[in-house]
Amino acid sequence: MQHAHATNAVGRRKTAVARAILLPGSGKITINRKPVEQYFPLETLRADVMKPFEATQTTGKYDAKVNVEGGGSTGQAGAVKLAIARALVEMSEDNRASLRTARLLTRDPRMVERKKYGQKKARKRFQFSKR
C-alpha cells in the first residue's frame, strides 16, 4: 500500500459525473454532503454504491465523500460506483484484480441515442398510413 491518505477519482455514467474522495475511516459515505441513505433512498442504488467495497472486502475501512452532478438517480449511482472503484485502485493496486473481476472498473458506455428527424424518437416512427 503506497499511500494511506486521501485519494480522489472521477466516475461517469450516462450524463452523471461523480468525484469521490476516499479517506481511511469507519465506512461513512456522504454524497453531496448528505448520508448515503438520504441521498439514495432506494435500496438497489445504495447496494450499487457499496459494491466496490464489498468486492475488495474493505467495507467499513474507508469514508467516502462524493460530489455528484448531472443525470438521474441510476446514472448518479453508477457514476459514484465507478468513482469509488477507481479511488480504491488508487489506494492500493491489490484492489484492481477483484474490482476487475466484479466488472466495477468498466465505464458503462451506453448513452442516449439522439432523436432523428422525421421520427417521433430515436427509433420510434410516426404512424404509417398506406392510404
C-alpha positions in Angstrom: 0.0 0.0 0.0 1.8 3.1 -1.2 -0.3 5.9 0.4 -2.8 5.7 3.2 -4.0 9.3 2.9 -6.9 10.6 0.8 -7.3 9.7 -2.8 -9.8 11.0 -5.3 -11.2 9.7 -8.5 -13.8 10.5 -11.1 -16.6 8.2 -12.3 -19.1 8.8 -15.0 -22.3 7.1 -16.2 -24.7 8.4 -18.8 -24.7 12.2 -18.1 -23.8 12.0 -14.4 -20.3 12.8 -13.1 -19.1 11.8 -9.6 -16.0 12.9 -7.9 -15.1 10.7 -4.9 -12.6 11.3 -2.1 -11.6 8.3 -0.1 -10.2 8.7 3.5 -9.3 5.9 5.9 -12.2 5.8 8.3 -15.2 3.9 9.6 -17.3 3.5 6.4 -19.3 6.7 6.4 -20.4 7.6 2.9 -21.5 11.1 2.2 -22.9 12.2 -1.2 -23.4 15.9 -1.8 -23.0 16.4 1.9 -25.8 14.0 2.7 -25.6 10.5 4.2 -26.0 7.8 1.5 -29.3 6.6 3.0 -30.7 10.0 2.5 -29.3 10.7 -1.0 -30.2 7.3 -2.4 -33.4 6.2 -0.6 -33.7 3.2 -2.9 -32.0 0.0 -1.5 -30.9 -1.1 -5.0 -29.0 2.1 -5.7 -27.4 2.0 -2.3 -26.3 -1.6 -2.9 -24.8 -0.5 -6.2 -22.7 2.3 -4.5 -21.5 -0.2 -1.9 -20.4 -2.9 -4.4 -16.8 -1.7 -4.8 -16.2 -2.0 -1.0 -17.8 -5.5 -0.9 -15.7 -6.7 -3.9 -12.5 -5.7 -2.1 -13.5 -6.6 1.4 -13.0 -3.0 2.5 -16.5 -2.3 3.9 -16.1 0.0 6.9 -12.4 0.7 6.3 -12.8 3.9 4.3 -15.0 7.0 4.5 -16.1 8.3 1.1 -17.0 11.9 0.3 -18.7 12.2 -3.1 -19.9 15.1 -5.2 -22.1 14.1 -8.0 -24.0 16.1 -10.6 -26.0 15.6 -13.8 -28.1 12.7 -14.8 -30.8 10.9 -12.8 -30.6 8.7 -9.8 -29.5 5.5 -11.6 -26.8 7.3 -13.6 -25.6 9.0 -10.5 -25.4 5.8 -8.5 -23.4 4.2 -11.4 -21.1 7.2 -11.5 -20.5 7.1 -7.8 -19.8 3.3 -8.0 -17.1 3.8 -10.7 -15.6 6.7 -8.8 -15.3 4.7 -5.6 -13.9 1.7 -7.5 -11.2 3.9 -9.2 -10.3 5.5 -5.9 -9.9 2.1 -4.3 -7.4 1.2 -7.1 -5.5 4.4 -6.4 -5.4 3.4 -2.7 -3.9 0.1 -3.5 -3.1 -1.8 -6.7 -4.1 -5.0 -5.0 -7.7 -4.0 -5.3 -7.6 -3.9 -9.1 -8.0 -7.6 -9.8 -11.0 -8.1 -7.6 -12.7 -5.0 -8.9 -11.9 -6.0 -12.5 -13.5 -9.4 -12.0 -16.5 -7.8 -10.4 -16.8 -5.7 -13.6 -16.6 -2.5 -11.5 -13.8 -0.7 -13.4 -15.6 -0.6 -16.7 -17.1 2.7 -17.8 -20.7 1.9 -19.0 -20.6 3.3 -22.5 -24.3 3.3 -23.1 -25.6 6.7 -23.9 -29.0 8.1 -25.0 -29.3 7.8 -28.8 -30.2 11.0 -30.5 -33.6 11.7 -31.9 -33.7 11.5 -35.7 -35.7 13.9 -37.9 -38.9 12.6 -39.5 -39.3 10.3 -36.5 -41.0 10.5 -33.1 -38.0 9.4 -31.1 -34.6 7.9 -31.8 -36.2 4.7 -33.2 -39.9 5.1 -32.9 -41.6 6.3 -36.1 -44.7 8.2 -36.7 -47.7 6.1 -37.6 -47.5 4.9 -41.2 -50.7 5.2 -43.2 -50.8 3.5 -46.6 -53.8 5.5 -47.6 
